[in-house]
Amino acid sequence: MPRPAGPAPASATLLAAVVQYEALGTGSGGAAVARKVAAHVELIEKAHADGARLVLFPELSLTGYELDSFDAPEHAGEPSAWLTDGDTRLQPLRDACADTGTTAVIGAGWREADGTPR
């Protein structure tokens, strides 16, 4: 079926924001994730204010590139660097996306329920 002539209707336009992001500080592991989540929320809200409905972050933007932190043993009371399904640390991101109607693609070290790293 041929496309109609002329510009696409505004509702068919999807503005995407591609974030160039330098992970915050040298903090690694699970304790640093909450700080990075807050920074991601701010960037999602800014992108939305600029008209974006899709926000793309780099790989490992939430957990950082200090890969040794994924191998570190977990200590009592210290969250893991790995994120998992239902991880409550991601709730502010879920809320920001729901509040703004924005979809965000975020990079993180992910572990399946059976412990398989992704």
Biopython code that builds the backbone (N, CA, C, O; Angstrom):
import numpy as np
from Bio.PDB.StructureBuilder import StructureBuilder

atoms = [
    (1, "MET", "N", (0.852, -1.172, 0.000)),
    (1, "MET", "CA", (0.000, 0.000, 0.000)),
    (1, "MET", "C", (0.901, 1.239, 0.000)),
    (1, "MET", "O", (1.791, 1.343, 0.844)),
    (2, "PRO", "N", (0.692, 2.172, -0.919)),
    (2, "PRO", "CA", (1.525, 3.377, -0.954)),
    (2, "PRO", "C", (1.251, 4.292, 0.227)),
    (2, "PRO", "O", (0.139, 4.337, 0.753)),
    (3, "ARG", "N", (2.272, 5.013, 0.631)),
    (3, "ARG", "CA", (2.118, 5.989, 1.720)),
    (3, "ARG", "C", (1.440, 7.240, 1.193)),
    (3, "ARG", "O", (1.620, 7.602, 0.030)),
    (4, "PRO", "N", (0.662, 7.906, 2.040)),
    (4, "PRO", "CA", (0.062, 9.169, 1.617)),
    (4, "PRO", "C", (1.139, 10.226, 1.398)),
    (4, "PRO", "O", (2.176, 10.217, 2.062)),
    (5, "ALA", "N", (0.886, 11.127, 0.472)),
    (5, "ALA", "CA", (1.833, 12.205, 0.203)),
    (5, "ALA", "C", (1.855, 13.195, 1.363)),
    (5, "ALA", "O", (0.885, 13.303, 2.113)),
    (6, "GLY", "N", (2.960, 13.912, 1.507)),
    (6, "GLY", "CA", (3.057, 14.936, 2.538)),
    (6, "GLY", "C", (3.717, 14.421, 3.789)),
    (6, "GLY", "O", (4.027, 13.235, 3.901)),
    (7, "PRO", "N", (3.933, 15.322, 4.734)),
    (7, "PRO", "CA", (4.604, 14.927, 5.986)),
    (7, "PRO", "C", (3.715, 14.015, 6.822)),
    (7, "PRO", "O", (2.488, 14.044, 6.729)),
    (8, "ALA", "N", (4.373, 13.212, 7.632)),
    (8, "ALA", "CA", (3.642, 12.319, 8.531)),
    (8, "ALA", "C", (2.915, 13.146, 9.584)),
    (8, "ALA", "O", (3.411, 14.194, 9.997)),
    (9, "PRO", "N", (1.753, 12.689, 10.020)),
    (9, "PRO", "CA", (1.065, 13.404, 11.096)),
    (9, "PRO", "C", (1.943, 13.454, 12.347)),
    (9, "PRO", "O", (2.767, 12.567, 12.571)),
    (10, "ALA", "N", (1.766, 14.478, 13.143)),
    (10, "ALA", "CA", (2.573, 14.649, 14.351)),
    (10, "ALA", "C", (2.515, 13.430, 15.250)),
    (10, "ALA", "O", (3.512, 13.091, 15.888)),
    (11, "SER", "N", (1.377, 12.764, 15.315)),
    (11, "SER", "CA", (1.245, 11.600, 16.193)),
    (11, "SER", "C", (2.118, 10.441, 15.724)),
    (11, "SER", "O", (2.402, 9.533, 16.505)),
    (12, "ALA", "N", (2.549, 10.456, 14.455)),
    (12, "ALA", "CA", (3.389, 9.384, 13.942)),
    (12, "ALA", "C", (4.875, 9.677, 14.125)),
    (12, "ALA", "O", (5.713, 8.839, 13.794)),
    (13, "THR", "N", (5.206, 10.833, 14.639)),
    (13, "THR", "CA", (6.600, 11.220, 14.828)),
    (13, "THR", "C", (7.070, 10.791, 16.213)),
    (13, "THR", "O", (6.405, 11.039, 17.219)),
    (14, "LEU", "N", (8.219, 10.150, 16.239)),
    (14, "LEU", "CA", (8.809, 9.740, 17.512)),
    (14, "LEU", "C", (10.161, 10.421, 17.643)),
    (14, "LEU", "O", (11.093, 10.120, 16.898)),
    (15, "LEU", "N", (10.260, 11.331, 18.583)),
    (15, "LEU", "CA", (11.527, 12.008, 18.837)),
    (15, "LEU", "C", (12.300, 11.193, 19.873)),
    (15, "LEU", "O", (11.794, 10.911, 20.959)),
    (16, "ALA", "N", (13.527, 10.822, 19.523)),
    (16, "ALA", "CA", (14.370, 10.038, 20.428)),
    (16, "ALA", "C", (15.530, 10.889, 20.928)),
    (16, "ALA", "O", (16.070, 11.715, 20.193)),
    (17, "ALA", "N", (15.900, 10.681, 22.164)),
    (17, "ALA", "CA", (17.078, 11.319, 22.745)),
    (17, "ALA", "C", (18.108, 10.225, 22.988)),
    (17, "ALA", "O", (17.814, 9.226, 23.643)),
    (18, "VAL", "N", (19.300, 10.410, 22.467)),
    (18, "VAL", "CA", (20.393, 9.466, 22.682)),
    (18, "VAL", "C", (21.364, 10.137, 23.649)),
    (18, "VAL", "O", (21.965, 11.166, 23.340)),
    (19, "VAL", "N", (21.502, 9.536, 24.815)),
    (19, "VAL", "CA", (22.284, 10.140, 25.895)),
    (19, "VAL", "C", (23.741, 9.697, 25.803)),
    (19, "VAL", "O", (24.035, 8.503, 25.741)),
    (20, "GLN", "N", (24.642, 10.665, 25.794)),
    (20, "GLN", "CA", (26.053, 10.377, 25.997)),
    (20, "GLN", "C", (26.283, 10.602, 27.481)),
    (20, "GLN", "O", (26.145, 11.718, 27.981)),
    (21, "TYR", "N", (26.628, 9.552, 28.166)),
    (21, "TYR", "CA", (26.611, 9.569, 29.623)),
    (21, "TYR", "C", (27.920, 9.045, 30.163)),
    (21, "TYR", "O", (28.352, 7.946, 29.815)),
    (22, "GLU", "N", (28.547, 9.828, 31.008)),
    (22, "GLU", "CA", (29.725, 9.358, 31.720)),
    (22, "GLU", "C", (29.264, 8.938, 33.102)),
    (22, "GLU", "O", (28.733, 9.745, 33.866)),
    (23, "ALA", "N", (29.470, 7.671, 33.414)),
    (23, "ALA", "CA", (29.015, 7.150, 34.702)),
    (23, "ALA", "C", (29.561, 8.011, 35.834)),
    (23, "ALA", "O", (30.697, 8.483, 35.782)),
    (24, "LEU", "N", (28.744, 8.205, 36.843)),
    (24, "LEU", "CA", (29.093, 9.075, 37.962)),
    (24, "LEU", "C", (30.216, 8.503, 38.801)),
    (24, "LEU", "O", (30.139, 7.365, 39.263)),
    (25, "GLY", "N", (31.235, 9.276, 38.994)),
    (25, "GLY", "CA", (32.295, 8.937, 39.940)),
    (25, "GLY", "C", (32.901, 7.572, 39.734)),
    (25, "GLY", "O", (32.686, 6.918, 38.714)),
    (26, "THR", "N", (33.657, 7.160, 40.715)),
    (26, "THR", "CA", (34.322, 5.868, 40.639)),
    (26, "THR", "C", (33.574, 4.815, 41.428)),
    (26, "THR", "O", (33.970, 3.649, 41.433)),
    (27, "GLY", "N", (32.507, 5.201, 42.091)),
    (27, "GLY", "CA", (31.758, 4.235, 42.881)),
    (27, "GLY", "C", (31.227, 3.114, 42.016)),
    (27, "GLY", "O", (30.715, 3.352, 40.922)),
    (28, "SER", "N", (31.345, 1.924, 42.491)),
    (28, "SER", "CA", (30.867, 0.787, 41.721)),
    (28, "SER", "C", (30.022, -0.097, 42.624)),
    (28, "SER", "O", (29.852, 0.170, 43.813)),
    (29, "GLY", "N", (29.521, -1.109, 42.047)),
    (29, "GLY", "CA", (28.733, -2.054, 42.810)),
    (29, "GLY", "C", (27.328, -1.564, 43.050)),
    (29, "GLY", "O", (26.905, -0.528, 42.536)),
    (30, "GLY", "N", (26.620, -2.331, 43.839)),
    (30, "GLY", "CA", (25.223, -2.055, 44.082)),
    (30, "GLY", "C", (24.941, -0.739, 44.769)),
    (30, "GLY", "O", (23.899, -0.129, 44.532)),
    (31, "ALA", "N", (25.844, -0.294, 45.608)),
    (31, "ALA", "CA", (25.615, 0.952, 46.337)),
    (31, "ALA", "C", (25.585, 2.158, 45.402)),
    (31, "ALA", "O", (24.919, 3.149, 45.700)),
    (32, "ALA", "N", (26.294, 2.090, 44.282)),
    (32, "ALA", "CA", (26.347, 3.213, 43.340)),
    (32, "ALA", "C", (25.123, 3.266, 42.429)),
    (32, "ALA", "O", (24.853, 4.301, 41.821)),
    (33, "VAL", "N", (24.386, 2.170, 42.327)),
    (33, "VAL", "CA", (23.251, 2.109, 41.401)),
    (33, "VAL", "C", (22.203, 3.167, 41.738)),
    (33, "VAL", "O", (21.699, 3.827, 40.830)),
    (34, "ALA", "N", (21.864, 3.348, 42.997)),
    (34, "ALA", "CA", (20.818, 4.319, 43.375)),
    (34, "ALA", "C", (21.191, 5.732, 42.928)),
    (34, "ALA", "O", (20.333, 6.484, 42.466)),
    (35, "ARG", "N", (22.462, 6.091, 43.064)),
    (35, "ARG", "CA", (22.921, 7.414, 42.626)),
    (35, "ARG", "C", (22.781, 7.553, 41.111)),
    (35, "ARG", "O", (22.384, 8.604, 40.608)),
    (36, "LYS", "N", (23.108, 6.497, 40.404)),
    (36, "LYS", "CA", (23.025, 6.513, 38.944)),
    (36, "LYS", "C", (21.571, 6.509, 38.485)),
    (36, "LYS", "O", (21.239, 7.133, 37.477)),
    (37, "VAL", "N", (20.702, 5.811, 39.214)),
    (37, "VAL", "CA", (19.274, 5.833, 38.891)),
    (37, "VAL", "C", (18.743, 7.260, 38.974)),
    (37, "VAL", "O", (18.004, 7.699, 38.093)),
    (38, "ALA", "N", (19.115, 7.985, 40.023)),
    (38, "ALA", "CA", (18.653, 9.366, 40.187)),
    (38, "ALA", "C", (19.118, 10.237, 39.023)),
    (38, "ALA", "O", (18.358, 11.075, 38.538)),
    (39, "ALA", "N", (20.356, 10.049, 38.572)),
    (39, "ALA", "CA", (20.869, 10.815, 37.432)),
    (39, "ALA", "C", (20.107, 10.456, 36.160)),
    (39, "ALA", "O", (19.814, 11.333, 35.347)),
    (40, "HIS", "N", (19.785, 9.180, 35.981)),
    (40, "HIS", "CA", (19.018, 8.748, 34.814)),
    (40, "HIS", "C", (17.615, 9.365, 34.821)),
    (40, "HIS", "O", (17.111, 9.792, 33.783)),
    (41, "VAL", "N", (16.997, 9.407, 35.998)),
    (41, "VAL", "CA", (15.662, 10.008, 36.110)),
    (41, "VAL", "C", (15.708, 11.463, 35.654)),
    (41, "VAL", "O", (14.842, 11.906, 34.899)),
    (42, "GLU", "N", (16.706, 12.201, 36.105)),
    (42, "GLU", "CA", (16.846, 13.609, 35.695)),
    (42, "GLU", "C", (16.998, 13.728, 34.186)),
    (42, "GLU", "O", (16.404, 14.613, 33.571)),
    (43, "LEU", "N", (17.788, 12.844, 33.586)),
    (43, "LEU", "CA", (18.004, 12.896, 32.149)),
    (43, "LEU", "C", (16.740, 12.515, 31.373)),
    (43, "LEU", "O", (16.473, 13.078, 30.311)),
    (44, "ILE", "N", (15.965, 11.567, 31.896)),
    (44, "ILE", "CA", (14.696, 11.202, 31.266)),
    (44, "ILE", "C", (13.741, 12.390, 31.311)),
    (44, "ILE", "O", (13.097, 12.714, 30.313)),
    (45, "GLU", "N", (13.654, 13.028, 32.454)),
    (45, "GLU", "CA", (12.759, 14.184, 32.593)),
    (45, "GLU", "C", (13.189, 15.334, 31.689)),
    (45, "GLU", "O", (12.340, 16.014, 31.112)),
    (46, "LYS", "N", (14.498, 15.561, 31.557)),
    (46, "LYS", "CA", (14.986, 16.616, 30.669)),
    (46, "LYS", "C", (14.671, 16.279, 29.217)),
    (46, "LYS", "O", (14.213, 17.140, 28.466)),
    (47, "ALA", "N", (14.913, 15.039, 28.819)),
    (47, "ALA", "CA", (14.623, 14.626, 27.442)),
    (47, "ALA", "C", (13.135, 14.787, 27.137)),
    (47, "ALA", "O", (12.758, 15.234, 26.054)),
    (48, "HIS", "N", (12.297, 14.417, 28.105)),
    (48, "HIS", "CA", (10.851, 14.579, 27.925)),
    (48, "HIS", "C", (10.491, 16.057, 27.762)),
    (48, "HIS", "O", (9.685, 16.409, 26.900)),
    (49, "ALA", "N", (11.082, 16.915, 28.584)),
    (49, "ALA", "CA", (10.818, 18.358, 28.486)),
    (49, "ALA", "C", (11.240, 18.909, 27.127)),
    (49, "ALA", "O", (10.676, 19.891, 26.643)),
    (50, "ASP", "N", (12.247, 18.261, 26.511)),
    (50, "ASP", "CA", (12.703, 18.669, 25.183)),
    (50, "ASP", "C", (11.906, 17.997, 24.065)),
    (50, "ASP", "O", (12.205, 18.191, 22.887)),
    (51, "GLY", "N", (10.892, 17.207, 24.430)),
    (51, "GLY", "CA", (10.003, 16.611, 23.436)),
    (51, "GLY", "C", (10.253, 15.155, 23.100)),
    (51, "GLY", "O", (9.533, 14.589, 22.278)),
    (52, "ALA", "N", (11.257, 14.526, 23.712)),
    (52, "ALA", "CA", (11.559, 13.127, 23.400)),
    (52, "ALA", "C", (10.556, 12.186, 24.059)),
    (52, "ALA", "O", (10.090, 12.424, 25.173)),
    (53, "ARG", "N", (10.237, 11.108, 23.339)),
    (53, "ARG", "CA", (9.387, 10.055, 23.902)),
    (53, "ARG", "C", (10.147, 8.740, 24.047)),
    (53, "ARG", "O", (9.645, 7.781, 24.633)),
    (54, "LEU", "N", (11.363, 8.710, 23.507)),
    (54, "LEU", "CA", (12.239, 7.542, 23.613)),
    (54, "LEU", "C", (13.610, 8.047, 24.032)),
    (54, "LEU", "O", (14.168, 8.939, 23.393)),
    (55, "VAL", "N", (14.162, 7.474, 25.113)),
    (55, "VAL", "CA", (15.464, 7.900, 25.625)),
    (55, "VAL", "C", (16.373, 6.675, 25.649)),
    (55, "VAL", "O", (16.050, 5.662, 26.270)),
    (56, "LEU", "N", (17.504, 6.777, 24.972)),
    (56, "LEU", "CA", (18.440, 5.661, 24.850)),
    (56, "LEU", "C", (19.727, 5.978, 25.600)),
    (56, "LEU", "O", (20.384, 6.984, 25.334)),
    (57, "PHE", "N", (20.078, 5.103, 26.542)),
    (57, "PHE", "CA", (21.297, 5.241, 27.334)),
    (57, "PHE", "C", (22.333, 4.227, 26.853)),
    (57, "PHE", "O", (21.973, 3.232, 26.224)),
    (58, "PRO", "N", (23.624, 4.467, 27.141)),
    (58, "PRO", "CA", (24.670, 3.513, 26.754)),
    (58, "PRO", "C", (24.598, 2.219, 27.561)),
    (58, "PRO", "O", (23.946, 2.124, 28.601)),
    (59, "GLU", "N", (25.305, 1.232, 27.021)),
    (59, "GLU", "CA", (25.410, -0.042, 27.741)),
    (59, "GLU", "C", (26.032, 0.201, 29.114)),
    (59, "GLU", "O", (26.906, 1.056, 29.257)),
    (60, "LEU", "N", (25.598, -0.527, 30.095)),
    (60, "LEU", "CA", (26.115, -0.475, 31.460)),
    (60, "LEU", "C", (26.072, 0.918, 32.083)),
    (60, "LEU", "O", (26.852, 1.217, 32.987)),
    (61, "SER", "N", (25.169, 1.766, 31.608)),
    (61, "SER", "CA", (25.086, 3.123, 32.152)),
    (61, "SER", "C", (24.657, 3.145, 33.610)),
    (61, "SER", "O", (24.995, 4.082, 34.334)),
    (62, "LEU", "N", (23.928, 2.148, 34.051)),
    (62, "LEU", "CA", (23.485, 2.105, 35.460)),
    (62, "LEU", "C", (24.507, 1.470, 36.386)),
    (62, "LEU", "O", (24.639, 1.874, 37.541)),
    (63, "THR", "N", (25.219, 0.495, 35.894)),
    (63, "THR", "CA", (26.123, -0.243, 36.772)),
    (63, "THR", "C", (27.582, 0.123, 36.547)),
    (63, "THR", "O", (28.430, -0.194, 37.382)),
    (64, "GLY", "N", (27.889, 0.780, 35.440)),
    (64, "GLY", "CA", (29.255, 1.181, 35.158)),
    (64, "GLY", "C", (30.081, 0.054, 34.565)),
    (64, "GLY", "O", (29.632, -1.085, 34.441)),
    (65, "TYR", "N", (31.302, 0.414, 34.204)),
    (65, "TYR", "CA", (32.192, -0.515, 33.511)),
    (65, "TYR", "C", (33.230, -1.155, 34.423)),
    (65, "TYR", "O", (34.143, -1.823, 33.938)),
    (66, "GLU", "N", (33.109, -0.966, 35.716)),
    (66, "GLU", "CA", (34.031, -1.612, 36.650)),
    (66, "GLU", "C", (33.551, -3.049, 36.849)),
    (66, "GLU", "O", (32.861, -3.367, 37.817)),
    (67, "LEU", "N", (33.935, -3.899, 35.910)),
    (67, "LEU", "CA", (33.389, -5.253, 35.843)),
    (67, "LEU", "C", (33.754, -6.107, 37.044)),
    (67, "LEU", "O", (33.070, -7.091, 37.325)),
    (68, "ASP", "N", (34.813, -5.757, 37.759)),
    (68, "ASP", "CA", (35.181, -6.510, 38.962)),
    (68, "ASP", "C", (34.073, -6.446, 40.009)),
    (68, "ASP", "O", (33.948, -7.352, 40.834)),
    (69, "SER", "N", (33.268, -5.381, 39.983)),
    (69, "SER", "CA", (32.210, -5.245, 40.988)),
    (69, "SER", "C", (31.157, -6.336, 40.835)),
    (69, "SER", "O", (30.456, -6.650, 41.797)),
    (70, "PHE", "N", (31.032, -6.920, 39.642)),
    (70, "PHE", "CA", (30.067, -8.003, 39.442)),
    (70, "PHE", "C", (30.555, -9.311, 40.054)),
    (70, "PHE", "O", (29.755, -10.183, 40.393)),
    (71, "ASP", "N", (31.871, -9.443, 40.193)),
    (71, "ASP", "CA", (32.452, -10.656, 40.773)),
    (71, "ASP", "C", (32.616, -10.561, 42.280)),
    (71, "ASP", "O", (32.857, -11.570, 42.943)),
    (72, "ALA", "N", (32.487, -9.356, 42.828)),
    (72, "ALA", "CA", (32.701, -9.162, 44.266)),
    (72, "ALA", "C", (31.637, -9.918, 45.057)),
    (72, "ALA", "O", (30.470, -9.930, 44.665)),
    (73, "PRO", "N", (32.024, -10.545, 46.160)),
    (73, "PRO", "CA", (31.029, -11.225, 46.986)),
    (73, "PRO", "C", (30.056, -10.214, 47.584)),
    (73, "PRO", "O", (30.425, -9.093, 47.933)),
    (74, "GLU", "N", (28.817, -10.642, 47.689)),
    (74, "GLU", "CA", (27.805, -9.753, 48.268)),
    (74, "GLU", "C", (27.951, -9.763, 49.787)),
    (74, "GLU", "O", (28.132, -10.814, 50.403)),
    (75, "HIS", "N", (27.869, -8.575, 50.374)),
    (75, "HIS", "CA", (27.967, -8.426, 51.818)),
    (75, "HIS", "C", (26.579, -8.156, 52.365)),
    (75, "HIS", "O", (25.732, -7.579, 51.683)),
    (76, "ALA", "N", (26.352, -8.574, 53.595)),
    (76, "ALA", "CA", (25.054, -8.345, 54.229)),
    (76, "ALA", "C", (24.738, -6.859, 54.232)),
    (76, "ALA", "O", (25.561, -6.040, 54.641)),
    (77, "GLY", "N", (23.554, -6.521, 53.776)),
    (77, "GLY", "CA", (23.113, -5.136, 53.765)),
    (77, "GLY", "C", (23.578, -4.330, 52.560)),
    (77, "GLY", "O", (23.090, -3.222, 52.337)),
    (78, "GLU", "N", (24.511, -4.864, 51.783)),
    (78, "GLU", "CA", (25.011, -4.172, 50.594)),
    (78, "GLU", "C", (24.343, -4.783, 49.368)),
    (78, "GLU", "O", (24.433, -5.991, 49.151)),
    (79, "PRO", "N", (23.672, -3.957, 48.562)),
    (79, "PRO", "CA", (23.012, -4.514, 47.382)),
    (79, "PRO", "C", (24.031, -4.980, 46.347)),
    (79, "PRO", "O", (25.154, -4.479, 46.293)),
    (80, "SER", "N", (23.629, -5.929, 45.543)),
    (80, "SER", "CA", (24.469, -6.467, 44.487)),
    (80, "SER", "C", (24.587, -5.464, 43.346)),
    (80, "SER", "O", (23.711, -4.620, 43.158)),
    (81, "ALA", "N", (25.666, -5.562, 42.594)),
    (81, "ALA", "CA", (25.812, -4.752, 41.383)),
    (81, "ALA", "C", (24.854, -5.250, 40.303)),
    (81, "ALA", "O", (24.450, -4.486, 39.426)),
    (82, "TRP", "N", (24.493, -6.524, 40.367)),
    (82, "TRP", "CA", (23.576, -7.097, 39.390)),
    (82, "TRP", "C", (22.165, -6.584, 39.628)),
    (82, "TRP", "O", (21.730, -6.460, 40.773)),
    (83, "LEU", "N", (21.460, -6.288, 38.565)),
    (83, "LEU", "CA", (20.046, -5.956, 38.658)),
    (83, "LEU", "C", (19.245, -7.181, 38.243)),
    (83, "LEU", "O", (19.709, -7.998, 37.447)),
    (84, "THR", "N", (18.047, -7.299, 38.786)),
    (84, "THR", "CA", (17.196, -8.456, 38.521)),
    (84, "THR", "C", (15.769, -8.000, 38.270)),
    (84, "THR", "O", (15.414, -6.851, 38.534)),
    (85, "ASP", "N", (14.964, -8.905, 37.762)),
    (85, "ASP", "CA", (13.557, -8.605, 37.530)),
    (85, "ASP", "C", (12.901, -8.214, 38.858)),
    (85, "ASP", "O", (13.077, -8.897, 39.867)),
    (86, "GLY", "N", (12.157, -7.131, 38.850)),
    (86, "GLY", "CA", (11.480, -6.675, 40.064)),
    (86, "GLY", "C", (12.378, -5.916, 41.026)),
    (86, "GLY", "O", (11.965, -5.622, 42.148)),
    (87, "ASP", "N", (13.600, -5.591, 40.611)),
    (87, "ASP", "CA", (14.542, -4.878, 41.479)),
    (87, "ASP", "C", (13.946, -3.520, 41.865)),
    (87, "ASP", "O", (13.653, -2.700, 40.996)),
    (88, "THR", "N", (13.771, -3.291, 43.143)),
    (88, "THR", "CA", (13.130, -2.051, 43.616)),
    (88, "THR", "C", (13.961, -0.808, 43.330)),
    (88, "THR", "O", (13.429, 0.302, 43.309)),
    (89, "ARG", "N", (15.258, -0.982, 43.109)),
    (89, "ARG", "CA", (16.096, 0.174, 42.787)),
    (89, "ARG", "C", (15.700, 0.807, 41.452)),
    (89, "ARG", "O", (16.032, 1.962, 41.185)),
    (90, "LEU", "N", (14.991, 0.050, 40.619)),
    (90, "LEU", "CA", (14.570, 0.557, 39.307)),
    (90, "LEU", "C", (13.243, 1.310, 39.365)),
    (90, "LEU", "O", (12.833, 1.911, 38.372)),
    (91, "GLN", "N", (12.568, 1.285, 40.513)),
    (91, "GLN", "CA", (11.248, 1.910, 40.606)),
    (91, "GLN", "C", (11.240, 3.396, 40.229)),
    (91, "GLN", "O", (10.315, 3.822, 39.537)),
    (92, "PRO", "N", (12.216, 4.201, 40.644)),
    (92, "PRO", "CA", (12.198, 5.605, 40.215)),
    (92, "PRO", "C", (12.233, 5.755, 38.688)),
    (92, "PRO", "O", (11.643, 6.689, 38.143)),
    (93, "LEU", "N", (12.918, 4.846, 38.004)),
    (93, "LEU", "CA", (12.947, 4.883, 36.542)),
    (93, "LEU", "C", (11.576, 4.522, 35.968)),
    (93, "LEU", "O", (11.089, 5.161, 35.035)),
    (94, "ARG", "N", (10.969, 3.493, 36.541)),
    (94, "ARG", "CA", (9.618, 3.113, 36.102)),
    (94, "ARG", "C", (8.655, 4.277, 36.296)),
    (94, "ARG", "O", (7.850, 4.580, 35.414)),
    (95, "ASP", "N", (8.740, 4.924, 37.448)),
    (95, "ASP", "CA", (7.854, 6.056, 37.748)),
    (95, "ASP", "C", (8.091, 7.214, 36.782)),
    (95, "ASP", "O", (7.135, 7.811, 36.286)),
    (96, "ALA", "N", (9.357, 7.538, 36.511)),
    (96, "ALA", "CA", (9.670, 8.647, 35.607)),
    (96, "ALA", "C", (9.119, 8.370, 34.211)),
    (96, "ALA", "O", (8.578, 9.266, 33.564)),
    (97, "CYS", "N", (9.255, 7.143, 33.755)),
    (97, "CYS", "CA", (8.741, 6.792, 32.426)),
    (97, "CYS", "C", (7.214, 6.836, 32.404)),
    (97, "CYS", "O", (6.621, 7.324, 31.442)),
    (98, "ALA", "N", (6.587, 6.336, 33.444)),
    (98, "ALA", "CA", (5.121, 6.367, 33.512)),
    (98, "ALA", "C", (4.608, 7.798, 33.604)),
    (98, "ALA", "O", (3.623, 8.144, 32.951)),
    (99, "ASP", "N", (5.255, 8.625, 34.397)),
    (99, "ASP", "CA", (4.825, 10.014, 34.587)),
    (99, "ASP", "C", (4.977, 10.844, 33.318)),
    (99, "ASP", "O", (4.186, 11.753, 33.070)),
    (100, "THR", "N", (5.990, 10.535, 32.516)),
    (100, "THR", "CA", (6.269, 11.338, 31.325)),
    (100, "THR", "C", (5.771, 10.702, 30.033)),
    (100, "THR", "O", (5.774, 11.348, 28.985)),
    (101, "GLY", "N", (5.344, 9.440, 30.096)),
    (101, "GLY", "CA", (4.947, 8.750, 28.870)),
    (101, "GLY", "C", (6.146, 8.443, 27.984)),
    (101, "GLY", "O", (6.019, 8.330, 26.765)),
    (102, "THR", "N", (7.297, 8.312, 28.601)),
    (102, "THR", "CA", (8.554, 8.095, 27.892)),
    (102, "THR", "C", (8.988, 6.643, 28.035)),
    (102, "THR", "O", (8.762, 6.013, 29.068)),
    (103, "THR", "N", (9.610, 6.124, 26.995)),
    (103, "THR", "CA", (10.245, 4.811, 27.058)),
    (103, "THR", "C", (11.740, 5.034, 27.156)),
    (103, "THR", "O", (12.304, 5.814, 26.387)),
    (104, "ALA", "N", (12.392, 4.356, 28.096)),
    (104, "ALA", "CA", (13.841, 4.479, 28.255)),
    (104, "ALA", "C", (14.484, 3.109, 28.094)),
    (104, "ALA", "O", (13.999, 2.111, 28.627)),
    (105, "VAL", "N", (15.575, 3.081, 27.355)),
    (105, "VAL", "CA", (16.383, 1.870, 27.203)),
    (105, "VAL", "C", (17.667, 2.141, 27.972)),
    (105, "VAL", "O", (18.441, 3.035, 27.631)),
    (106, "ILE", "N", (17.876, 1.342, 29.026)),
    (106, "ILE", "CA", (18.947, 1.612, 29.980)),
    (106, "ILE", "C", (19.866, 0.402, 30.070)),
    (106, "ILE", "O", (19.401, -0.737, 30.065)),
    (107, "GLY", "N", (21.157, 0.646, 30.150)),
    (107, "GLY", "CA", (22.121, -0.442, 30.219)),
    (107, "GLY", "C", (22.503, -0.789, 31.645)),
    (107, "GLY", "O", (22.743, 0.091, 32.470)),
    (108, "ALA", "N", (22.554, -2.084, 31.924)),
    (108, "ALA", "CA", (22.926, -2.540, 33.263)),
    (108, "ALA", "C", (23.351, -3.999, 33.206)),
    (108, "ALA", "O", (22.992, -4.734, 32.287)),
    (109, "GLY", "N", (24.123, -4.401, 34.208)),
    (109, "GLY", "CA", (24.416, -5.815, 34.377)),
    (109, "GLY", "C", (23.149, -6.497, 34.887)),
    (109, "GLY", "O", (22.604, -6.095, 35.916)),
    (110, "TRP", "N", (22.680, -7.509, 34.190)),
    (110, "TRP", "CA", (21.386, -8.135, 34.497)),
    (110, "TRP", "C", (21.594, -9.599, 34.832)),
    (110, "TRP", "O", (22.367, -10.296, 34.174)),
    (111, "ARG", "N", (20.901, -10.057, 35.854)),
    (111, "ARG", "CA", (20.961, -11.469, 36.228)),
    (111, "ARG", "C", (19.548, -12.030, 36.243)),
    (111, "ARG", "O", (18.645, -11.475, 36.869)),
    (112, "GLU", "N", (19.377, -13.142, 35.539)),
    (112, "GLU", "CA", (18.076, -13.817, 35.509)),
    (112, "GLU", "C", (17.767, -14.424, 36.873)),
    (112, "GLU", "O", (18.648, -14.537, 37.725)),
    (113, "ALA", "N", (16.517, -14.813, 37.073)),
    (113, "ALA", "CA", (16.090, -15.393, 38.350)),
    (113, "ALA", "C", (16.894, -16.646, 38.701)),
    (113, "ALA", "O", (17.105, -16.941, 39.877)),
    (114, "ASP", "N", (17.339, -17.379, 37.683)),
    (114, "ASP", "CA", (18.129, -18.590, 37.948)),
    (114, "ASP", "C", (19.620, -18.299, 38.151)),
    (114, "ASP", "O", (20.424, -19.219, 38.303)),
    (115, "GLY", "N", (19.983, -17.001, 38.152)),
    (115, "GLY", "CA", (21.366, -16.599, 38.390)),
    (115, "GLY", "C", (22.193, -16.405, 37.128)),
    (115, "GLY", "O", (23.359, -16.020, 37.210)),
    (116, "THR", "N", (21.611, -16.664, 35.969)),
    (116, "THR", "CA", (22.332, -16.504, 34.707)),
    (116, "THR", "C", (22.593, -15.033, 34.427)),
    (116, "THR", "O", (21.646, -14.249, 34.367)),
    (117, "PRO", "N", (23.851, -14.634, 34.252)),
    (117, "PRO", "CA", (24.139, -13.238, 33.921)),
    (117, "PRO", "C", (23.814, -12.951, 32.460)),
    (117, "PRO", "O", (23.962, -13.812, 31.593)),
    (118, "ARG", "N", (23.371, -11.727, 32.208)),
    (118, "ARG", "CA", (23.051, -11.311, 30.831)),
    (118, "ARG", "C", (23.818, -10.073, 30.488)),
    (118, "ARG", "O", (23.694, -9.557, 29.377)),
]
sb = StructureBuilder()
sb.init_structure("model")
sb.init_model(0)
sb.init_chain("A")
sb.init_seg("    ")
for serial, (resi, resn, name, xyz) in enumerate(atoms, 1):
    if name == "N":
        sb.init_residue(resn, " ", resi, " ")
    sb.init_atom(name, np.array(xyz, "f"), 0.0, 1.0, " ", f" {name:<3s}", serial, name[0])
structure = sb.get_structure()
